[in-house]
Structures are given as structure tokens and as C-alpha cells.
Amino acid sequence: MKKLGVAVIGTGAWGKNHIRVYKELPSTELIAICDVNPERAKTMANQYGVKAYTNSTRMLKNKEIEAVSVCTWSTHLAKEALKALRAGKHVLVEKPMATNTKQAEKLCETAEQNGLILTVGFLMRFIPGLQSIREAVESKKIGELVCANAKRVSQWPERIGDVGVVKDTAIHDIDVMRFISKQDPVTVYAKMGSMRHLKFEDYAHIMLTYKDGESAFIESNWLTPYKTRTLTVTGSDAIMRLDYITQDLWIEQQKESVQPRYPFQEPLKLELQHFAECILEKKKQLITGEDGVKALKIAQAAMQSSIKNRAIKLNR
């Protein structure tokens, strides 16, 4: 079986995971890693037996590299992803994909012009329990969708330095709401602020409303003493609850509650395997660059809503 030659740009907290998974997957061959920190680049390269670079432009000239993961700081993501696309590489760019939607749209345009795959790191979509919820909403197994509630809270993550909680964590749940409902919200209303970390917002409460009356609520912060990652979806006939950390799923109906069993799987491994299959086997992408653009657009509208203290209508 042909292996996909891959590289990783950015070897920080999350980039390290991409490097490990690419090394573990049978469908990928890790060729190189790149980091602006020479010591870190060398250490990671030595650990995995690959070539180290501190300059991504030089690394992208390597013809063995067919695809890259971009795992830099958020404000550098678009620049590095664009550089990779222009070098003819397929790209998985971590969320939030770009600083603004204009940058994100440029990535999509460049990928399309060059016939390249561009995907965004919304790995929640690969959790079996979430896929089950999406299917249940679509098939109306839980009746009519009423609302969804997401809670993604934890202590301050030391790795964060250039974005607030909305673009770092809440954007996952913004994408999840799009994924399970298969539609975009028509309005966004949000309240957010900085309680302990003055540089960026460290808590956010976001409400999304949809054309047929459904609603979604997202709570995200860096303030709580322990990590919680949950999703509750309420239908007219049943309620589904998912714990992202354990991947446990519960379905509560009028007469019984059941807990389907899914084997625990690492979402990142499923995501990177899918990325490789989309390139090698021309499979249909579960996540497109356009998905990243739309999630970022909603995140920006939420931030605008909080500043203006009013609901923001989204252009369709």
C-alpha cells in the first residue's frame, strides 16, 4: 500500500500529537517536522527519526512531502497553510484556521485553484457518539430537534497565547452545532469577558438560533477547577447526552434510558486517517475548508454580539 508522505509545521502541545499519530498510522510516512524553535525541532526530529527544519519554506521544497498538518499558534495558521497550498501540498490546518474569514476564504480559493485538499481540525466530528447524535437528529429518532447545549470548560491552558476561549474551544462546539443540525444559525447572541486573563476573553456564553425555531447554547471558559466536555441534544421524543472525554453516550426516552456501547477511539487518529484516505483514495471529505470559514464567521459574530450587546444576524 502506498504511504502518504506527510510533515508537521509546529511542534507545540498539539503538534506533538499529530507527529505521534502520523508515525503510528500505516497509511502515512512522516518525512519531516518544522518548528521555529531549533532545539525543539531537533529534539522531536531525533525522537521520531525524521528531518528537522526551522524554516517551513525550505521544508516545503521537499518533494517527498505530499501533505502537511499546520499546528502553529492560531495567528500564524493561515500564513503557514497558504504557504503549503502554494507549494502544492494538501493541508490539514488546525482550528480556528485563520485570524479572520478573509484569510480563511483565501485558503479555500487557493486549495480549489490548485486541486488540493484543505481540511480543518474539527476532530469532534469523528467521535462515534457524535455521529450517532447527528444520525438520530437527521432521521428524527429523537423526534423534532428542540435545542442543543454544549459545555466545554476547564482551567487555563498554558499552551494558549494568542487567542481567547471563543476561537480556541467554543469554535469546536460552533462546528458541532452545524454538524448535527446540518444548517447554519440565523442569529447569534453572546456574552463574554475576562475574569482572570485580561489579554483575551476567558468565558463565553453563546446562543445560536435557527430559522425554524431551534436553538443552541454554548458555554465555554478557562475558569473551572476541572475539565468538562459535554453535549446534550433535546428532541421532542428523547434526549441524547454525550461525554466527549469518556465518549459515553446516553439516550433518555419516556419509557427507558439506554447507553449504546462504542469502543473508545482516539479522535485525532480517526481524523488524520481520514485526511490520508481523502488524498490516497479520493474519499469525500467529512470536513472542508468551507466548514472552517463558516465556523469562524459565527465565532466572529459572537464576539461582535458581546461587544455591541445585541443579537447579530448572519448573512446567508
Beta strands, then each sheet from edge to edge (+ up, - down):
strand 1: 4-9
strand 2: 28-34
strand 3: 51-53
strand 4: 67-70
strand 5: 90-93
strand 6: 118-120
strand 7: 145-155
strand 8: 187-193
strand 9: 203-209
strand 10: 215-221
strand 11: 223-235
strand 12: 238-243
strand 13: 249-253
strand 14: 257-258
strand 15: 312-313
sheet 1: 3+ 2+ 1+ 4+ 5+ 6+
sheet 2: 14+ 13- 12+ 11- 7+ 10+ 9- 8+ 15-
end
